[in-house]
Amino acid sequence: MDARNYEWQSDFAKTHIAEGEADAVLSVLETRGLAVPNDIRDKVAGCTDIDQLKRWVRRAVVIDHAEQLFD
């Protein structure tokens, strides 16, 4: 079985995957030296939509300001 294509079913797994993706978004922004205001940090950390978080990870790599994450 290829875990990359597996769709997790349990709320427990989905929650932990979302937390990991949110951490990835914030880590990319911080590693790039971008200031991350608390309102953005809270919005990212509170997101449970894994697909949205994955989009934000990709976007975090190319934006110039954390505020652009949600454009």
Predicted model as a PDB file, atoms N, CA, C, CB and O in Angstrom, pLDDT in the B-factor column:
MODEL        1                                                                  
ATOM      1  N   MET A   1       0.839  -1.173   0.000  1.00 49.00           N  
ATOM      2  CA  MET A   1       0.000   0.000   0.000  1.00 49.00           C  
ATOM      3  C   MET A   1       0.891   1.245   0.000  1.00 49.00           C  
ATOM      4  CB  MET A   1      -0.958  -0.007   1.218  1.00 49.00           C  
ATOM      5  O   MET A   1       1.884   1.304   0.725  1.00 49.00           O  
ATOM      6  N   ASP A   2       0.537   2.217  -0.799  1.00 55.00           N  
ATOM      7  CA  ASP A   2       1.260   3.481  -0.880  1.00 55.00           C  
ATOM      8  C   ASP A   2       0.585   4.480   0.058  1.00 55.00           C  
ATOM      9  CB  ASP A   2       1.298   4.022  -2.351  1.00 55.00           C  
ATOM     10  O   ASP A   2      -0.522   4.940  -0.221  1.00 55.00           O  
ATOM     11  N   ALA A   3       1.245   4.817   1.169  1.00 58.00           N  
ATOM     12  CA  ALA A   3       0.656   5.696   2.185  1.00 58.00           C  
ATOM     13  C   ALA A   3       0.426   7.108   1.663  1.00 58.00           C  
ATOM     14  CB  ALA A   3       1.548   5.746   3.412  1.00 58.00           C  
ATOM     15  O   ALA A   3      -0.408   7.831   2.208  1.00 58.00           O  
ATOM     16  N   ARG A   4       1.145   7.519   0.624  1.00 62.00           N  
ATOM     17  CA  ARG A   4       0.958   8.872   0.085  1.00 62.00           C  
ATOM     18  C   ARG A   4      -0.432   9.057  -0.503  1.00 62.00           C  
ATOM     19  CB  ARG A   4       2.009   9.167  -0.979  1.00 62.00           C  
ATOM     20  O   ARG A   4      -0.950  10.174  -0.519  1.00 62.00           O  
ATOM     21  N   ASN A   5      -1.037   7.996  -0.980  1.00 62.00           N  
ATOM     22  CA  ASN A   5      -2.360   8.084  -1.595  1.00 62.00           C  
ATOM     23  C   ASN A   5      -3.471   7.571  -0.684  1.00 62.00           C  
ATOM     24  CB  ASN A   5      -2.374   7.311  -2.888  1.00 62.00           C  
ATOM     25  O   ASN A   5      -4.638   7.543  -1.074  1.00 62.00           O  
ATOM     26  N   TYR A   6      -3.110   7.172   0.513  1.00 55.00           N  
ATOM     27  CA  TYR A   6      -4.090   6.642   1.448  1.00 55.00           C  
ATOM     28  C   TYR A   6      -4.905   7.784   2.036  1.00 55.00           C  
ATOM     29  CB  TYR A   6      -3.402   5.831   2.568  1.00 55.00           C  
ATOM     30  O   TYR A   6      -4.343   8.800   2.445  1.00 55.00           O  
ATOM     31  N   GLU A   7      -6.213   7.629   2.081  1.00 62.00           N  
ATOM     32  CA  GLU A   7      -7.072   8.636   2.690  1.00 62.00           C  
ATOM     33  C   GLU A   7      -7.394   8.199   4.112  1.00 62.00           C  
ATOM     34  CB  GLU A   7      -8.376   8.845   1.860  1.00 62.00           C  
ATOM     35  O   GLU A   7      -8.129   7.237   4.334  1.00 62.00           O  
ATOM     36  N   TRP A   8      -6.828   8.928   5.072  1.00 53.00           N  
ATOM     37  CA  TRP A   8      -7.029   8.602   6.470  1.00 53.00           C  
ATOM     38  C   TRP A   8      -8.496   8.795   6.839  1.00 53.00           C  
ATOM     39  CB  TRP A   8      -6.124   9.464   7.366  1.00 53.00           C  
ATOM     40  O   TRP A   8      -9.130   9.757   6.407  1.00 53.00           O  
ATOM     41  N   GLN A   9      -9.024   7.885   7.631  1.00 64.00           N  
ATOM     42  CA  GLN A   9     -10.443   7.889   7.972  1.00 64.00           C  
ATOM     43  C   GLN A   9     -10.726   8.411   9.371  1.00 64.00           C  
ATOM     44  CB  GLN A   9     -10.994   6.508   7.841  1.00 64.00           C  
ATOM     45  O   GLN A   9     -11.747   9.065   9.586  1.00 64.00           O  
ATOM     46  N   SER A  10      -9.854   8.141  10.314  1.00 71.00           N  
ATOM     47  CA  SER A  10     -10.162   8.489  11.704  1.00 71.00           C  
ATOM     48  C   SER A  10      -9.933   9.978  11.955  1.00 71.00           C  
ATOM     49  CB  SER A  10      -9.307   7.650  12.671  1.00 71.00           C  
ATOM     50  O   SER A  10      -9.042  10.596  11.372  1.00 71.00           O  
ATOM     51  N   ASP A  11     -10.750  10.528  12.828  1.00 70.00           N  
ATOM     52  CA  ASP A  11     -10.582  11.929  13.220  1.00 70.00           C  
ATOM     53  C   ASP A  11      -9.229  12.132  13.890  1.00 70.00           C  
ATOM     54  CB  ASP A  11     -11.718  12.372  14.166  1.00 70.00           C  
ATOM     55  O   ASP A  11      -8.600  13.177  13.724  1.00 70.00           O  
ATOM     56  N   PHE A  12      -8.787  11.144  14.637  1.00 62.00           N  
ATOM     57  CA  PHE A  12      -7.496  11.213  15.310  1.00 62.00           C  
ATOM     58  C   PHE A  12      -6.374  11.408  14.289  1.00 62.00           C  
ATOM     59  CB  PHE A  12      -7.251   9.938  16.143  1.00 62.00           C  
ATOM     60  O   PHE A  12      -5.533  12.293  14.444  1.00 62.00           O  
ATOM     61  N   ALA A  13      -6.368  10.584  13.256  1.00 69.00           N  
ATOM     62  CA  ALA A  13      -5.325  10.677  12.238  1.00 69.00           C  
ATOM     63  C   ALA A  13      -5.419  11.997  11.484  1.00 69.00           C  
ATOM     64  CB  ALA A  13      -5.425   9.502  11.259  1.00 69.00           C  
ATOM     65  O   ALA A  13      -4.404  12.650  11.239  1.00 69.00           O  
ATOM     66  N   LYS A  14      -6.626  12.387  11.119  1.00 66.00           N  
ATOM     67  CA  LYS A  14      -6.803  13.640  10.377  1.00 66.00           C  
ATOM     68  C   LYS A  14      -6.329  14.840  11.190  1.00 66.00           C  
ATOM     69  CB  LYS A  14      -8.273  13.825   9.986  1.00 66.00           C  
ATOM     70  O   LYS A  14      -5.714  15.761  10.652  1.00 66.00           O  
ATOM     71  N   THR A  15      -6.619  14.823  12.481  1.00 77.00           N  
ATOM     72  CA  THR A  15      -6.191  15.915  13.356  1.00 77.00           C  
ATOM     73  C   THR A  15      -4.674  16.019  13.400  1.00 77.00           C  
ATOM     74  CB  THR A  15      -6.743  15.718  14.768  1.00 77.00           C  
ATOM     75  O   THR A  15      -4.117  17.113  13.316  1.00 77.00           O  
ATOM     76  N   HIS A  16      -4.013  14.883  13.531  1.00 68.00           N  
ATOM     77  CA  HIS A  16      -2.552  14.898  13.630  1.00 68.00           C  
ATOM     78  C   HIS A  16      -1.890  15.235  12.300  1.00 68.00           C  
ATOM     79  CB  HIS A  16      -2.049  13.554  14.123  1.00 68.00           C  
ATOM     80  O   HIS A  16      -0.835  15.868  12.277  1.00 68.00           O  
ATOM     81  N   ILE A  17      -2.482  14.831  11.227  1.00 82.00           N  
ATOM     82  CA  ILE A  17      -1.949  15.209   9.914  1.00 82.00           C  
ATOM     83  C   ILE A  17      -2.107  16.713   9.716  1.00 82.00           C  
ATOM     84  CB  ILE A  17      -2.668  14.428   8.772  1.00 82.00           C  
ATOM     85  O   ILE A  17      -1.187  17.376   9.238  1.00 82.00           O  
ATOM     86  N   ALA A  18      -3.259  17.249  10.078  1.00 85.00           N  
ATOM     87  CA  ALA A  18      -3.487  18.697   9.949  1.00 85.00           C  
ATOM     88  C   ALA A  18      -2.505  19.473  10.823  1.00 85.00           C  
ATOM     89  CB  ALA A  18      -4.944  19.058  10.334  1.00 85.00           C  
ATOM     90  O   ALA A  18      -1.975  20.497  10.394  1.00 85.00           O  
ATOM     91  N   GLU A  19      -2.260  19.006  12.025  1.00 92.00           N  
ATOM     92  CA  GLU A  19      -1.307  19.679  12.906  1.00 92.00           C  
ATOM     93  C   GLU A  19       0.089  19.685  12.295  1.00 92.00           C  
ATOM     94  CB  GLU A  19      -1.277  19.000  14.281  1.00 92.00           C  
ATOM     95  O   GLU A  19       0.803  20.685  12.375  1.00 92.00           O  
ATOM     96  N   GLY A  20       0.474  18.569  11.685  1.00 90.00           N  
ATOM     97  CA  GLY A  20       1.779  18.479  11.031  1.00 90.00           C  
ATOM     98  C   GLY A  20       1.888  19.420   9.850  1.00 90.00           C  
ATOM     99  O   GLY A  20       2.926  20.052   9.651  1.00 90.00           O  
ATOM    100  N   GLU A  21       0.832  19.519   9.069  1.00 95.00           N  
ATOM    101  CA  GLU A  21       0.833  20.429   7.919  1.00 95.00           C  
ATOM    102  C   GLU A  21       0.877  21.879   8.391  1.00 95.00           C  
ATOM    103  CB  GLU A  21      -0.412  20.193   7.033  1.00 95.00           C  
ATOM    104  O   GLU A  21       1.585  22.699   7.806  1.00 95.00           O  
ATOM    105  N   ALA A  22       0.130  22.201   9.438  1.00 96.00           N  
ATOM    106  CA  ALA A  22       0.150  23.565   9.984  1.00 96.00           C  
ATOM    107  C   ALA A  22       1.555  23.903  10.486  1.00 96.00           C  
ATOM    108  CB  ALA A  22      -0.889  23.716  11.134  1.00 96.00           C  
ATOM    109  O   ALA A  22       2.047  25.008  10.255  1.00 96.00           O  
ATOM    110  N   ASP A  23       2.190  22.972  11.161  1.00 96.00           N  
ATOM    111  CA  ASP A  23       3.564  23.187  11.611  1.00 96.00           C  
ATOM    112  C   ASP A  23       4.493  23.422  10.422  1.00 96.00           C  
ATOM    113  CB  ASP A  23       4.053  21.986  12.439  1.00 96.00           C  
ATOM    114  O   ASP A  23       5.401  24.250  10.493  1.00 96.00           O  
ATOM    115  N   ALA A  24       4.265  22.695   9.336  1.00 97.00           N  
ATOM    116  CA  ALA A  24       5.091  22.859   8.138  1.00 97.00           C  
ATOM    117  C   ALA A  24       4.938  24.261   7.550  1.00 97.00           C  
ATOM    118  CB  ALA A  24       4.721  21.803   7.087  1.00 97.00           C  
ATOM    119  O   ALA A  24       5.926  24.890   7.173  1.00 97.00           O  
ATOM    120  N   VAL A  25       3.697  24.750   7.474  1.00 97.00           N  
ATOM    121  CA  VAL A  25       3.454  26.103   6.944  1.00 97.00           C  
ATOM    122  C   VAL A  25       4.228  27.120   7.773  1.00 97.00           C  
ATOM    123  CB  VAL A  25       1.929  26.443   6.949  1.00 97.00           C  
ATOM    124  O   VAL A  25       4.960  27.947   7.229  1.00 97.00           O  
ATOM    125  N   LEU A  26       4.065  27.054   9.080  1.00 97.00           N  
ATOM    126  CA  LEU A  26       4.718  28.021   9.957  1.00 97.00           C  
ATOM    127  C   LEU A  26       6.236  27.876   9.921  1.00 97.00           C  
ATOM    128  CB  LEU A  26       4.214  27.858  11.384  1.00 97.00           C  
ATOM    129  O   LEU A  26       6.950  28.877   9.978  1.00 97.00           O  
ATOM    130  N   SER A  27       6.732  26.668   9.829  1.00 97.00           N  
ATOM    131  CA  SER A  27       8.177  26.440   9.758  1.00 97.00           C  
ATOM    132  C   SER A  27       8.778  27.030   8.492  1.00 97.00           C  
ATOM    133  CB  SER A  27       8.479  24.951   9.825  1.00 97.00           C  
ATOM    134  O   SER A  27       9.850  27.635   8.533  1.00 97.00           O  
ATOM    135  N   VAL A  28       8.093  26.857   7.373  1.00 97.00           N  
ATOM    136  CA  VAL A  28       8.594  27.418   6.110  1.00 97.00           C  
ATOM    137  C   VAL A  28       8.661  28.935   6.210  1.00 97.00           C  
ATOM    138  CB  VAL A  28       7.693  26.995   4.917  1.00 97.00           C  
ATOM    139  O   VAL A  28       9.668  29.545   5.848  1.00 97.00           O  
ATOM    140  N   LEU A  29       7.590  29.538   6.701  1.00 97.00           N  
ATOM    141  CA  LEU A  29       7.575  31.000   6.832  1.00 97.00           C  
ATOM    142  C   LEU A  29       8.705  31.482   7.742  1.00 97.00           C  
ATOM    143  CB  LEU A  29       6.218  31.475   7.381  1.00 97.00           C  
ATOM    144  O   LEU A  29       9.418  32.427   7.406  1.00 97.00           O  
ATOM    145  N   GLU A  30       8.861  30.836   8.877  1.00 97.00           N  
ATOM    146  CA  GLU A  30       9.880  31.242   9.837  1.00 97.00           C  
ATOM    147  C   GLU A  30      11.288  30.995   9.308  1.00 97.00           C  
ATOM    148  CB  GLU A  30       9.685  30.505  11.149  1.00 97.00           C  
ATOM    149  O   GLU A  30      12.177  31.823   9.509  1.00 97.00           O  
ATOM    150  N   THR A  31      11.500  29.881   8.645  1.00 97.00           N  
ATOM    151  CA  THR A  31      12.806  29.560   8.084  1.00 97.00           C  
ATOM    152  C   THR A  31      13.203  30.572   7.015  1.00 97.00           C  
ATOM    153  CB  THR A  31      12.803  28.148   7.500  1.00 97.00           C  
ATOM    154  O   THR A  31      14.380  30.896   6.854  1.00 97.00           O  
ATOM    155  N   ARG A  32      12.209  31.060   6.293  1.00 97.00           N  
ATOM    156  CA  ARG A  32      12.475  32.071   5.275  1.00 97.00           C  
ATOM    157  C   ARG A  32      12.667  33.453   5.882  1.00 97.00           C  
ATOM    158  CB  ARG A  32      11.345  32.107   4.266  1.00 97.00           C  
ATOM    159  O   ARG A  32      12.928  34.411   5.156  1.00 97.00           O  
ATOM    160  N   GLY A  33      12.544  33.573   7.194  1.00 97.00           N  
ATOM    161  CA  GLY A  33      12.761  34.836   7.871  1.00 97.00           C  
ATOM    162  C   GLY A  33      11.581  35.788   7.809  1.00 97.00           C  
ATOM    163  O   GLY A  33      11.736  36.987   8.040  1.00 97.00           O  
ATOM    164  N   LEU A  34      10.401  35.262   7.497  1.00 97.00           N  
ATOM    165  CA  LEU A  34       9.214  36.105   7.415  1.00 97.00           C  
ATOM    166  C   LEU A  34       8.565  36.228   8.791  1.00 97.00           C  
ATOM    167  CB  LEU A  34       8.208  35.533   6.390  1.00 97.00           C  
ATOM    168  O   LEU A  34       8.416  35.238   9.508  1.00 97.00           O  
ATOM    169  N   ALA A  35       8.187  37.437   9.147  1.00 96.00           N  
ATOM    170  CA  ALA A  35       7.474  37.660  10.406  1.00 96.00           C  
ATOM    171  C   ALA A  35       6.079  37.050  10.299  1.00 96.00           C  
ATOM    172  CB  ALA A  35       7.390  39.183  10.744  1.00 96.00           C  
ATOM    173  O   ALA A  35       5.385  37.244   9.301  1.00 96.00           O  
ATOM    174  N   VAL A  36       5.679  36.324  11.319  1.00 97.00           N  
ATOM    175  CA  VAL A  36       4.368  35.678  11.321  1.00 97.00           C  
ATOM    176  C   VAL A  36       3.557  36.242  12.489  1.00 97.00           C  
ATOM    177  CB  VAL A  36       4.502  34.115  11.426  1.00 97.00           C  
ATOM    178  O   VAL A  36       3.740  35.832  13.636  1.00 97.00           O  
ATOM    179  N   PRO A  37       2.659  37.186  12.186  1.00 97.00           N  
ATOM    180  CA  PRO A  37       1.826  37.761  13.252  1.00 97.00           C  
ATOM    181  C   PRO A  37       0.945  36.692  13.904  1.00 97.00           C  
ATOM    182  CB  PRO A  37       0.947  38.897  12.692  1.00 97.00           C  
ATOM    183  O   PRO A  37       0.643  35.665  13.296  1.00 97.00           O  
ATOM    184  N   ASN A  38       0.541  36.948  15.140  1.00 97.00           N  
ATOM    185  CA  ASN A  38      -0.265  35.981  15.889  1.00 97.00           C  
ATOM    186  C   ASN A  38      -1.574  35.630  15.202  1.00 97.00           C  
ATOM    187  CB  ASN A  38      -0.555  36.515  17.259  1.00 97.00           C  
ATOM    188  O   ASN A  38      -2.014  34.483  15.287  1.00 97.00           O  
ATOM    189  N   ASP A  39      -2.219  36.593  14.513  1.00 97.00           N  
ATOM    190  CA  ASP A  39      -3.491  36.267  13.860  1.00 97.00           C  
ATOM    191  C   ASP A  39      -3.297  35.256  12.738  1.00 97.00           C  
ATOM    192  CB  ASP A  39      -4.146  37.533  13.311  1.00 97.00           C  
ATOM    193  O   ASP A  39      -4.148  34.391  12.530  1.00 97.00           O  
ATOM    194  N   ILE A  40      -2.184  35.359  12.012  1.00 97.00           N  
ATOM    195  CA  ILE A  40      -1.891  34.392  10.944  1.00 97.00           C  
ATOM    196  C   ILE A  40      -1.524  33.047  11.557  1.00 97.00           C  
ATOM    197  CB  ILE A  40      -0.741  34.902  10.030  1.00 97.00           C  
ATOM    198  O   ILE A  40      -1.988  32.002  11.101  1.00 97.00           O  
ATOM    199  N   ARG A  41      -0.692  33.078  12.589  1.00 97.00           N  
ATOM    200  CA  ARG A  41      -0.305  31.846  13.286  1.00 97.00           C  
ATOM    201  C   ARG A  41      -1.547  31.107  13.799  1.00 97.00           C  
ATOM    202  CB  ARG A  41       0.656  32.166  14.464  1.00 97.00           C  
ATOM    203  O   ARG A  41      -1.653  29.889  13.662  1.00 97.00           O  
ATOM    204  N   ASP A  42      -2.479  31.853  14.386  1.00 97.00           N  
ATOM    205  CA  ASP A  42      -3.704  31.248  14.913  1.00 97.00           C  
ATOM    206  C   ASP A  42      -4.576  30.670  13.803  1.00 97.00           C  
ATOM    207  CB  ASP A  42      -4.498  32.278  15.707  1.00 97.00           C  
ATOM    208  O   ASP A  42      -5.142  29.588  13.960  1.00 97.00           O  
ATOM    209  N   LYS A  43      -4.687  31.384  12.684  1.00 97.00           N  
ATOM    210  CA  LYS A  43      -5.512  30.889  11.570  1.00 97.00           C  
ATOM    211  C   LYS A  43      -4.927  29.602  10.993  1.00 97.00           C  
ATOM    212  CB  LYS A  43      -5.629  31.961  10.462  1.00 97.00           C  
ATOM    213  O   LYS A  43      -5.661  28.655  10.714  1.00 97.00           O  
ATOM    214  N   VAL A  44      -3.616  29.567  10.816  1.00 97.00           N  
ATOM    215  CA  VAL A  44      -2.962  28.362  10.286  1.00 97.00           C  
ATOM    216  C   VAL A  44      -3.109  27.211  11.281  1.00 97.00           C  
ATOM    217  CB  VAL A  44      -1.457  28.634   9.988  1.00 97.00           C  
ATOM    218  O   VAL A  44      -3.489  26.103  10.902  1.00 97.00           O  
ATOM    219  N   ALA A  45      -2.809  27.473  12.540  1.00 95.00           N  
ATOM    220  CA  ALA A  45      -2.874  26.420  13.561  1.00 95.00           C  
ATOM    221  C   ALA A  45      -4.293  25.894  13.754  1.00 95.00           C  
ATOM    222  CB  ALA A  45      -2.338  26.942  14.886  1.00 95.00           C  
ATOM    223  O   ALA A  45      -4.472  24.733  14.121  1.00 95.00           O  
ATOM    224  N   GLY A  46      -5.299  26.727  13.514  1.00 95.00           N  
ATOM    225  CA  GLY A  46      -6.684  26.315  13.705  1.00 95.00           C  
ATOM    226  C   GLY A  46      -7.314  25.647  12.500  1.00 95.00           C  
ATOM    227  O   GLY A  46      -8.438  25.152  12.580  1.00 95.00           O  
ATOM    228  N   CYS A  47      -6.605  25.628  11.386  1.00 94.00           N  
ATOM    229  CA  CYS A  47      -7.152  25.034  10.159  1.00 94.00           C  
ATOM    230  C   CYS A  47      -7.103  23.511  10.242  1.00 94.00           C  
ATOM    231  CB  CYS A  47      -6.372  25.529   8.913  1.00 94.00           C  
ATOM    232  O   CYS A  47      -6.087  22.938  10.637  1.00 94.00           O  
ATOM    233  N   THR A  48      -8.199  22.862   9.870  1.00 92.00           N  
ATOM    234  CA  THR A  48      -8.257  21.397   9.866  1.00 92.00           C  
ATOM    235  C   THR A  48      -8.398  20.832   8.455  1.00 92.00           C  
ATOM    236  CB  THR A  48      -9.417  20.917  10.729  1.00 92.00           C  
ATOM    237  O   THR A  48      -8.489  19.617   8.276  1.00 92.00           O  
ATOM    238  N   ASP A  49      -8.417  21.704   7.462  1.00 93.00           N  
ATOM    239  CA  ASP A  49      -8.548  21.293   6.063  1.00 93.00           C  
ATOM    240  C   ASP A  49      -7.153  20.959   5.526  1.00 93.00           C  
ATOM    241  CB  ASP A  49      -9.232  22.419   5.200  1.00 93.00           C  
ATOM    242  O   ASP A  49      -6.372  21.852   5.200  1.00 93.00           O  
ATOM    243  N   ILE A  50      -6.859  19.677   5.441  1.00 91.00           N  
ATOM    244  CA  ILE A  50      -5.522  19.216   5.052  1.00 91.00           C  
ATOM    245  C   ILE A  50      -5.150  19.705   3.659  1.00 91.00           C  
ATOM    246  CB  ILE A  50      -5.447  17.688   5.105  1.00 91.00           C  
ATOM    247  O   ILE A  50      -4.005  20.096   3.433  1.00 91.00           O  
ATOM    248  N   ASP A  51      -6.079  19.692   2.733  1.00 93.00           N  
ATOM    249  CA  ASP A  51      -5.780  20.170   1.380  1.00 93.00           C  
ATOM    250  C   ASP A  51      -5.424  21.655   1.386  1.00 93.00           C  
ATOM    251  CB  ASP A  51      -6.975  19.920   0.448  1.00 93.00           C  
ATOM    252  O   ASP A  51      -4.505  22.077   0.684  1.00 93.00           O  
ATOM    253  N   GLN A  52      -6.146  22.442   2.173  1.00 96.00           N  
ATOM    254  CA  GLN A  52      -5.842  23.872   2.277  1.00 96.00           C  
ATOM    255  C   GLN A  52      -4.460  24.078   2.883  1.00 96.00           C  
ATOM    256  CB  GLN A  52      -6.909  24.597   3.124  1.00 96.00           C  
ATOM    257  O   GLN A  52      -3.688  24.911   2.406  1.00 96.00           O  
ATOM    258  N   LEU A  53      -4.152  23.340   3.908  1.00 95.00           N  
ATOM    259  CA  LEU A  53      -2.845  23.456   4.551  1.00 95.00           C  
ATOM    260  C   LEU A  53      -1.722  23.096   3.575  1.00 95.00           C  
ATOM    261  CB  LEU A  53      -2.779  22.551   5.793  1.00 95.00           C  
ATOM    262  O   LEU A  53      -0.673  23.740   3.572  1.00 95.00           O  
ATOM    263  N   LYS A  54      -1.936  22.085   2.758  1.00 95.00           N  
ATOM    264  CA  LYS A  54      -0.926  21.712   1.760  1.00 95.00           C  
ATOM    265  C   LYS A  54      -0.735  22.835   0.742  1.00 95.00           C  
ATOM    266  CB  LYS A  54      -1.331  20.405   1.041  1.00 95.00           C  
ATOM    267  O   LYS A  54       0.387  23.095   0.308  1.00 95.00           O  
ATOM    268  N   ARG A  55      -1.829  23.502   0.358  1.00 97.00           N  
ATOM    269  CA  ARG A  55      -1.707  24.655  -0.557  1.00 97.00           C  
ATOM    270  C   ARG A  55      -0.907  25.765   0.107  1.00 97.00           C  
ATOM    271  CB  ARG A  55      -3.109  25.183  -0.976  1.00 97.00           C  
ATOM    272  O   ARG A  55      -0.071  26.406  -0.530  1.00 97.00           O  
ATOM    273  N   TRP A  56      -1.169  25.989   1.392  1.00 97.00           N  
ATOM    274  CA  TRP A  56      -0.443  27.036   2.110  1.00 97.00           C  
ATOM    275  C   TRP A  56       1.038  26.707   2.237  1.00 97.00           C  
ATOM    276  CB  TRP A  56      -1.047  27.242   3.490  1.00 97.00           C  
ATOM    277  O   TRP A  56       1.869  27.613   2.178  1.00 97.00           O  
ATOM    278  N   VAL A  57       1.392  25.438   2.410  1.00 97.00           N  
ATOM    279  CA  VAL A  57       2.811  25.057   2.468  1.00 97.00           C  
ATOM    280  C   VAL A  57       3.496  25.455   1.163  1.00 97.00           C  
ATOM    281  CB  VAL A  57       2.970  23.523   2.726  1.00 97.00           C  
ATOM    282  O   VAL A  57       4.563  26.068   1.177  1.00 97.00           O  
ATOM    283  N   ARG A  58       2.878  25.102   0.037  1.00 97.00           N  
ATOM    284  CA  ARG A  58       3.466  25.441  -1.268  1.00 97.00           C  
ATOM    285  C   ARG A  58       3.546  26.953  -1.449  1.00 97.00           C  
ATOM    286  CB  ARG A  58       2.643  24.815  -2.413  1.00 97.00           C  
ATOM    287  O   ARG A  58       4.528  27.466  -1.985  1.00 97.00           O  
ATOM    288  N   ARG A  59       2.526  27.656  -1.009  1.00 97.00           N  
ATOM    289  CA  ARG A  59       2.495  29.115  -1.142  1.00 97.00           C  
ATOM    290  C   ARG A  59       3.535  29.775  -0.240  1.00 97.00           C  
ATOM    291  CB  ARG A  59       1.097  29.651  -0.810  1.00 97.00           C  
ATOM    292  O   ARG A  59       4.137  30.780  -0.617  1.00 97.00           O  
ATOM    293  N   ALA A  60       3.744  29.218   0.939  1.00 98.00           N  
ATOM    294  CA  ALA A  60       4.701  29.782   1.894  1.00 98.00           C  
ATOM    295  C   ALA A  60       6.114  29.841   1.322  1.00 98.00           C  
ATOM    296  CB  ALA A  60       4.702  28.965   3.178  1.00 98.00           C  
ATOM    297  O   ALA A  60       6.932  30.651   1.759  1.00 98.00           O  
ATOM    298  N   VAL A  61       6.395  28.995   0.359  1.00 97.00           N  
ATOM    299  CA  VAL A  61       7.725  28.949  -0.241  1.00 97.00           C  
ATOM    300  C   VAL A  61       7.986  30.158  -1.139  1.00 97.00           C  
ATOM    301  CB  VAL A  61       7.893  27.665  -1.041  1.00 97.00           C  
ATOM    302  O   VAL A  61       9.141  30.540  -1.327  1.00 97.00           O  
ATOM    303  N   VAL A  62       6.947  30.762  -1.691  1.00 97.00           N  
ATOM    304  CA  VAL A  62       7.146  31.789  -2.720  1.00 97.00           C  
ATOM    305  C   VAL A  62       6.685  33.190  -2.341  1.00 97.00           C  
ATOM    306  CB  VAL A  62       6.442  31.382  -3.947  1.00 97.00           C  
ATOM    307  O   VAL A  62       6.969  34.134  -3.079  1.00 97.00           O  
ATOM    308  N   ILE A  63       5.995  33.364  -1.236  1.00 97.00           N  
ATOM    309  CA  ILE A  63       5.473  34.688  -0.904  1.00 97.00           C  
ATOM    310  C   ILE A  63       6.550  35.533  -0.216  1.00 97.00           C  
ATOM    311  CB  ILE A  63       4.228  34.565   0.001  1.00 97.00           C  
ATOM    312  O   ILE A  63       7.543  35.012   0.293  1.00 97.00           O  
ATOM    313  N   ASP A  64       6.326  36.849  -0.215  1.00 97.00           N  
ATOM    314  CA  ASP A  64       7.283  37.778   0.383  1.00 97.00           C  
ATOM    315  C   ASP A  64       6.886  38.214   1.792  1.00 97.00           C  
ATOM    316  CB  ASP A  64       7.429  38.995  -0.497  1.00 97.00           C  
ATOM    317  O   ASP A  64       7.733  38.669   2.561  1.00 97.00           O  
ATOM    318  N   HIS A  65       5.614  38.079   2.133  1.00 97.00           N  
ATOM    319  CA  HIS A  65       5.100  38.476   3.443  1.00 97.00           C  
ATOM    320  C   HIS A  65       4.070  37.439   3.886  1.00 97.00           C  
ATOM    321  CB  HIS A  65       4.471  39.917   3.400  1.00 97.00           C  
ATOM    322  O   HIS A  65       3.300  36.942   3.065  1.00 97.00           O  
ATOM    323  N   ALA A  66       4.053  37.117   5.155  1.00 96.00           N  
ATOM    324  CA  ALA A  66       3.132  36.100   5.671  1.00 96.00           C  
ATOM    325  C   ALA A  66       1.677  36.451   5.357  1.00 96.00           C  
ATOM    326  CB  ALA A  66       3.316  35.939   7.185  1.00 96.00           C  
ATOM    327  O   ALA A  66       0.851  35.558   5.168  1.00 96.00           O  
ATOM    328  N   GLU A  67       1.364  37.736   5.303  1.00 95.00           N  
ATOM    329  CA  GLU A  67      -0.005  38.172   5.008  1.00 95.00           C  
ATOM    330  C   GLU A  67      -0.468  37.708   3.627  1.00 95.00           C  
ATOM    331  CB  GLU A  67      -0.101  39.693   5.100  1.00 95.00           C  
ATOM    332  O   GLU A  67      -1.671  37.598   3.391  1.00 95.00           O  
ATOM    333  N   GLN A  68       0.450  37.439   2.726  1.00 97.00           N  
ATOM    334  CA  GLN A  68       0.102  36.993   1.372  1.00 97.00           C  
ATOM    335  C   GLN A  68      -0.326  35.531   1.329  1.00 97.00           C  
ATOM    336  CB  GLN A  68       1.278  37.202   0.441  1.00 97.00           C  
ATOM    337  O   GLN A  68      -0.799  35.052   0.298  1.00 97.00           O  
ATOM    338  N   LEU A  69      -0.166  34.838   2.415  1.00 96.00           N  
ATOM    339  CA  LEU A  69      -0.518  33.411   2.465  1.00 96.00           C  
ATOM    340  C   LEU A  69      -1.962  33.182   2.062  1.00 96.00           C  
ATOM    341  CB  LEU A  69      -0.278  32.849   3.865  1.00 96.00           C  
ATOM    342  O   LEU A  69      -2.272  32.178   1.421  1.00 96.00           O  
ATOM    343  N   PHE A  70      -2.850  34.093   2.428  1.00 95.00           N  
ATOM    344  CA  PHE A  70      -4.278  33.907   2.224  1.00 95.00           C  
ATOM    345  C   PHE A  70      -4.821  34.608   0.984  1.00 95.00           C  
ATOM    346  CB  PHE A  70      -5.015  34.390   3.421  1.00 95.00           C  
ATOM    347  O   PHE A  70      -6.030  34.594   0.754  1.00 95.00           O  
ATOM    348  N   ASP A  71      -3.957  35.218   0.184  1.00 89.00           N  
ATOM    349  CA  ASP A  71      -4.414  35.904  -1.044  1.00 89.00           C  
ATOM    350  C   ASP A  71      -4.929  34.923  -2.071  1.00 89.00           C  
ATOM    351  CB  ASP A  71      -3.283  36.729  -1.653  1.00 89.00           C  
ATOM    352  O   ASP A  71      -5.350  35.328  -3.155  1.00 89.00           O  
TER     353      ASP A  71                                                      
ENDMDL                                                                          
END                                                                             
